[in-house]
Amino acid sequence: MRVGAYAMVGGGSVLLEDIPPYMLVTGGYRPPVCGLNRIGLMRAGFSEESRRALHKSYRLLYKTGLSLNEAIDEMKKQLAGVREVEVLIGFLENRGGRAVASGRCQN
């Protein structure tokens, strides 16, 4: 299990899957990805352009119904050249067969 850079993980979380970079997960057992860590990214000085591209990446991964590989392909097509998106894609492609946390947030 890996936690990507700038991900925010709720206290008391029991993580069994990889948490992609820049994402926000709630606490609990196998917490889902509930969004982008917007506040953390703003505090860390990420540009508005980067934050928008990451938000679009989040939506492709968790809100469109695409498979993981399809979402990665769409990110490559739509968001090529955005460094932070390339980091996210690299994390997802190099997971070594590990599962990635789902996006079935209850909120």
Number of C-alpha atoms within 10 A of each C-alpha: 13 16 17 17 14 17 20 23 21 13 10 11 14 13 19 15 17 18 27 26 23 25 26 23 26 20 15 14 11 15 25 23 24 18 18 24 21 20 11 16 19 12 8 10 10 13 11 11 10 16 20 12 20 26 19 18 23 24 17 20 21 21 12 10 11 14 12 15 13 13 20 22 14 16 23 16 10 13 18 12 10 15 12 17 25 17 16 21 20 12 19 22 13 9 14 8 8 13 14 18 19 17 17 12 13 8 5
